[in-house]
Amino acid sequence: MYNPYAQNPYDQPFQQEQGGKKKWTKGDWLVKVIIPISVPLLAALIAAGYFATKPAPTIQVLSHSYTGSMIRDNDGARFDLTLNQVNENQSGDFTASAVINGCPSTVQVVGSWSQQ
């Protein structure tokens, strides 16, 4: 028979510590501590792994020879330029035998340079 005043057997009374505070259950620890800490930490680790494995941009290696023109910075004069036997290192510095306006020369570029 149904008794509306009977205690539901599925209701569990709160476990109480001294002082009247409720003890945390395993579910409380999971929801209040473990998930809020582990989810952002996991996201940060995934992001760090993505950026650590992403290839860095590289300097395009020069071809063995180049023909074109160059402009002198101080006065803007333009010269015909042919580079042969280009030898480039990993930093982008290079040496080459060159012909500038028909005159044989040697070119060494160290540090930054720009192509126009």
C-alpha positions, 0 to 999 in steps of 0.5 A: 500500500502506498504511504505518502509519509513513508521515507523513500528508500532511494533517498540517502541522508547527507553525511555530515562532518562535525560542525554540520558541513556536508562531506564531498562525495567522489562526484563532488570532487570530480565536478568541482576539482578534477574537471575544472583543473584537468580540462584547461590543462589538457587544452593547453598541452594540446595547443603547445604540442600543435605549435611545437610541431608546426614547421617554422618558416624557412628561408628559400634557398637560392638557386645556383645562378641568378640573372637580373638587376641590382640597385645601389642603396646610396644613389639608386643606380641600377646595374645588370647582375649575374650571380654564378656558383652561389654558395649559401649557408643555413642562415641565408648568407652567401658568396658567389662569383658575379658579373656586374655591368660586364665586369667580373667580381665576387659577391659576399652577402652576410646578414639581411638583404632584400629582393625588389 
